[in-house]
Amino acid sequence: MSDATDFELDDAPEPIAQATITYLGPVAPHWEITSAFGDTQLINEFKHRVNARLMLLPPRDPQFRKNKERVARDAERELIELEWVLGEDGEYLLNR
């Protein structure tokens, strides 16, 4: 085999930041976005975009699934490792 084909598909770039999106409950604000590591400016800009998509949107809202996918794509583009914490009521939503 040539060197050009000797690579693994799992060679994804290392994340440069991390964010956890936590569902706080049925009373707005519904979401809290925290970060364990990464550039402060990058994280703050990501938080603003996430808040714009999720601010008044609880997980059971039909629009949540689309916006969750958009947030995930945004995090992937920015190399942000993303974790969702939806609590007991929202766990089933992670895999939908």
C-alpha positions in Angstrom: 0.0 0.0 0.0 1.1 3.5 -0.6 1.6 6.1 2.1 -1.4 8.0 0.7 -3.8 5.2 1.7 -2.1 4.4 5.1 -4.3 6.5 7.3 -7.1 5.9 9.7 -10.5 7.4 9.3 -10.6 8.1 13.0 -7.8 10.6 12.7 -10.1 13.6 13.6 -8.4 16.8 14.7 -8.0 17.3 18.4 -10.5 19.6 20.0 -9.2 23.1 20.9 -12.0 23.8 23.3 -14.8 22.1 25.3 -18.4 23.1 26.0 -21.1 21.6 28.1 -24.7 22.5 27.4 -26.9 21.8 30.4 -30.7 21.9 30.4 -31.7 23.8 33.6 -35.4 23.0 33.5 -38.8 24.2 32.2 -38.4 27.8 33.4 -36.4 30.2 31.2 -33.5 30.5 30.9 -33.5 26.8 29.9 -29.8 26.5 29.1 -26.4 27.0 30.7 -23.2 26.8 28.6 -20.0 26.2 30.5 -16.5 25.3 29.3 -13.6 23.3 30.8 -10.9 24.5 28.4 -10.3 26.6 25.3 -9.9 30.2 24.1 -12.2 32.5 26.0 -13.1 34.5 23.0 -13.9 31.4 21.0 -16.1 30.0 23.8 -17.9 33.3 24.3 -18.7 33.5 20.6 -19.9 29.9 20.6 -22.1 30.6 23.7 -23.7 33.6 21.9 -24.6 31.4 18.9 -25.9 28.6 21.1 -28.1 31.0 23.1 -29.5 32.4 19.9 -30.6 28.9 18.9 -31.7 27.6 22.2 -32.6 30.5 24.6 -36.3 30.0 24.8 -36.5 26.5 23.4 -37.0 23.5 25.8 -35.9 20.0 24.7 -39.4 18.9 24.1 -40.1 21.6 21.6 -40.2 20.2 18.0 -37.6 22.8 16.9 -35.1 21.6 19.4 -33.9 18.6 17.4 -33.0 20.8 14.3 -31.3 23.4 16.5 -29.4 20.8 18.5 -28.0 19.4 15.2 -27.0 23.0 14.1 -25.2 23.6 17.4 -23.4 20.2 17.0 -22.3 21.1 13.5 -21.1 24.5 14.7 -19.1 22.9 17.5 -17.6 20.4 15.0 -16.5 23.2 12.7 -14.9 25.1 15.5 -13.2 22.0 16.9 -15.2 22.3 20.2 -15.8 19.1 22.1 -19.5 19.2 22.9 -21.4 17.5 25.8 -25.1 17.7 26.3 -26.6 17.3 29.8 -30.4 17.1 29.5 -31.3 15.5 32.8 -33.6 12.5 33.3 -36.4 14.0 31.3 -34.3 14.7 28.3 -31.9 11.7 28.1 -33.9 10.1 25.3 -33.5 13.3 23.2 -29.8 12.8 22.8 -30.2 9.9 20.4 -33.1 11.1 18.4 
